[in-house]
Each structure stands twice: as structure tokens, then as C-alpha cells.
Amino acid sequence: MYNWVRGHITYTGKSNKNDWRKEAIRGFYAGEGDCFTFYSVTRALLEELGIEYMTVTRLGGSTHHWWVIVNIGTGWYHFDPLISRRHRLYCFMWTTEQCDKKPGFWSFDATKYPAIATEPFDYDAVVQAERDGLLP
């Protein structure tokens, strides 16, 4: 899902921020937008797949920014498939410490969210936990 969103939405810096559902539809059809579009398409896919998520908005900064934190059964991680000329990082299942690679960009009020995992995401451990029937 992360790679699909990153590969199918082009960053233009423009979106309609009035309704995330309408923006997700526009993102799917037009394939362009800003961070709100990336967020909206991601949110629609997460809901369809039944993956636990929460919307996160940037605290401070000169502009708004939206992304999600997700929990696939191994703790909460930052998940932001945004790609733009100025933003080339891959925020896939990141800890808050990893988000500090771009200071201020993913600043958020941690008191509004569950604790974010402090250990880097381990894909192999998730695959094993799924095989062992330990994940929902």
C-alpha cells in the first residue's frame, strides 16, 4: 500500500481539504495532490483493509501536514507515503526518533496519541508473528 500510494500520486501542492473522502476519490482518479491527498488515499486504503490507524497533524510549522500512525499488531508507527521534490524520505513504519531525520516535519503532540514504538520496525519479526498466529 505504501509503495502504491507513493508511486501513483504526484505531488502538486494542491488539494481540497474540506472532506478527506472526496479528496481520496480525487487522488485515486486524478493521481495528484498534496500531503492531504496522500493522507486521504492512505486513510481510504487502511479503512478498506481494516488496519488500525490514527490521523496525525503537524504541530507548528509554516504549513499544515497530515499523515497517520498505524498499528498492525506490533505497536504504533508513523506511516507517511508523501513524496515531493523537497521530501525524499521513506517514512514507512518509523519510530518518532526516526522521524527526527527531518526536524520539525513530523512534529506532533504526542499526548494526543498512544505511545509510538521505540524499536525500529522489524518486517521479518512481523512475518514470523503472523505465521505463528500471533497477529489479528
N, C-alpha and C positions, 0 to 999 in steps of 0.2 A: 504494500500500500504506500509506504513512504516513497519508494523509488518511482512508483507510478505517478503520484501527485507531482513529485519533483520533475518528472520527465514529460508531463502533459500540460502543465500550467506555465505560461510565460509571464514573467514579471513585467508589468506596465506601470505600476504605481497608482492604479485607479481601480476603485470598486464601489459598489453601493453597500454601505454599512448599515442600512436600515433593517435588513432581515437576512440572517445567515442562510436560511433555506433558499431564498431567491438567489443569493449570491453563489451558493453551491451549484445550483442549476445553471446559472450563467457561466460559472467556472467550468463545469462539465462540457457545456456546448461551445462557449467561446474560447476556452483554453487560455485565458489570460486574466490578469488582475494584479492585486497587491497581496500583502500578508493576510488581509481579511479573506481574500479568495482562497488562498492556500489553506487557511484555517477552516473555512466553511466546507470546502471539499473534503478535507481530512475528517472533520466532525461528521459529515454525512456518511462517510465510509465506516468510521468507527461505530456509529449508531447501527448501521446495517449489519455489521459483524457482531454486535453485542459486546464490544470491548469497553471496559470501564475507562472513562476519561473525565477530565475537568477542564474547563476553559480557563486560560490564564491570559491576563493582560499586563502589559509592561507598566511598571511603576516608575514615573518620571519620564525623562526623555523628551525630545522636541516633537515627536510624533507618537501616535498610538502603535501598538504591536500586539497581535494575537497569536497564540499557539495553544497547545494542550499538554497536559500531563496525562500519562496513561498507566494503567496497571493491568498487566496480563497475567497476574497471579504471582509475580515475583517482586512486587513493590512498585512504587510510583517513580516514573522517569519523564523527563522533558522530551517532547516529540514535536519537532517543528521542521516540516519539509520545505520551507521557504528557500527559494533560490533567486538571487538577483546579482547584478554586476558587483555590488558592494558587499554581498553576503554569500560567501562560497563555503561556509562551514556546513557540516553534516550533523545537525542536532538530532540524532537518532538514538533514543533511549539513553539520554545523558543524565548524569547527576547534576546538581546545581553547581558543584565545583567545576565540572567540565564546561558548563555554560559561561563561566568566568573567562573563557578563552577570548570572548568578545565583551569586555567590561561594559556594563550598563545595558547591553542589548536585551538580555533576558532578565533584567531586574524585576522582581515581583515581591509582593507582600506575602512572605512565607506563612504568616499567621492565618491566612485565609484558606490554606490548603493542608492536606495531610503531609506528613513527613516524606520528603523525597529520599529515595535510596541514596546511600553514600558510597556504595561499592559500584564500580562500573558494571554495566550490563554484560552478562555472560551468556551469549547465544547458545553455546554448547550445553550449559547447565539447564537452560530452559528446554531444549530439545530432550534432554535426559529426563527432566521432571515430567514432561508431557508423556514420554514413553512409560514412565513409572506410574502414570495416572495421578500425579500429584497436583496437576493444574485443572482448573474448572473447564 
